[in-house]
Amino acid sequence: MKSRIHPDSRFVVFRDRAADVAFLTRSTADSSRTVEWEDGNTYPVIDVEVSSASHPFYTGRSRVLDSAGRVERFERRYGRTAAARG
């Protein structure tokens, strides 16, 4: 392996805000914020929105997200009415 061309790998805590779970792993990512881990050492912490602990594919929980009225647009296009939802 050539020297000085690879980024430094260090221990980093990734904290999933949605599931309130934290993972300690090695990464080249760095952060100025730190957290004290269970082993008593201080590590950089990176907050993430989605991880395997909160992603619907890994948890088996599917969520219906409607952005920009796509469901309503589909219903208007294909004729489903509010009375049929009943």
C-alpha positions as CSV (number, residue, x, y, z in Angstrom):
1,M,0.0,0.0,0.0
2,K,1.4,3.4,-0.9
3,S,2.0,5.8,1.9
4,R,0.4,9.3,2.2
5,I,-2.4,8.7,-0.4
6,H,-5.0,7.0,1.9
7,P,-7.1,9.0,4.3
8,D,-6.7,8.3,8.0
9,S,-9.1,5.7,9.5
10,R,-10.3,6.3,13.1
11,F,-13.0,5.2,15.4
12,V,-16.2,7.3,15.0
13,V,-19.6,7.1,16.7
14,F,-22.5,7.3,14.3
15,R,-25.7,8.3,16.1
16,D,-29.1,7.7,14.5
17,R,-31.5,10.3,15.6
18,A,-34.6,8.5,14.4
19,A,-34.0,5.3,16.3
20,D,-32.0,6.8,19.2
21,V,-29.1,4.3,18.5
22,A,-25.4,4.8,18.3
23,F,-22.7,2.7,16.6
24,L,-19.0,2.7,17.1
25,T,-17.1,1.9,14.0
26,R,-14.0,2.8,12.0
27,S,-14.4,5.5,9.4
28,T,-12.5,8.2,7.5
29,A,-15.2,10.7,8.3
30,D,-14.3,13.3,11.0
31,S,-16.3,15.6,13.2
32,S,-15.5,18.4,15.6
33,R,-18.1,17.2,18.0
34,T,-17.2,14.4,20.4
35,V,-19.0,12.0,22.7
36,E,-17.9,9.8,25.6
37,W,-18.5,6.2,24.7
38,E,-19.3,3.2,26.9
39,D,-15.7,2.3,27.2
40,G,-14.8,5.7,28.7
41,N,-13.0,7.0,25.7
42,T,-14.0,10.1,23.7
43,Y,-14.7,9.7,20.0
44,P,-15.9,12.0,17.2
45,V,-19.7,11.8,16.8
46,I,-21.6,12.1,13.5
47,D,-25.4,12.4,13.6
48,V,-27.3,10.6,10.8
49,E,-30.9,10.7,9.8
50,V,-31.3,7.1,8.7
51,S,-29.3,3.9,9.5
52,S,-30.0,0.2,9.5
53,A,-31.7,0.7,12.9
54,S,-34.4,3.0,11.5
55,H,-34.6,2.3,7.7
56,P,-37.9,0.5,6.8
57,F,-36.1,-2.0,4.6
58,Y,-34.0,-3.3,7.5
59,T,-36.7,-3.0,10.2
60,G,-39.5,-4.5,8.2
61,R,-41.8,-1.5,8.9
62,S,-42.9,0.2,5.7
63,R,-44.1,3.8,5.8
64,V,-46.2,5.6,3.2
65,L,-44.7,8.9,2.5
66,D,-46.7,11.3,0.4
67,S,-44.6,14.1,-1.0
68,A,-46.1,16.8,-3.2
69,G,-49.6,15.2,-3.2
70,R,-48.6,12.2,-5.3
71,V,-51.4,10.0,-3.9
72,E,-54.0,12.7,-4.6
73,R,-52.7,13.2,-8.1
74,F,-52.8,9.4,-8.7
75,E,-56.4,9.2,-7.4
76,R,-57.5,12.2,-9.6
77,R,-55.9,10.6,-12.6
78,Y,-57.4,7.2,-12.2
79,G,-60.8,8.2,-10.8
80,R,-60.8,7.2,-7.2
81,T,-63.0,9.5,-5.2
82,A,-63.3,10.5,-1.6
83,A,-66.7,8.7,-1.4
84,A,-65.0,5.4,-2.4
85,R,-62.5,5.7,0.4
86,G,-65.2,5.6,2.9
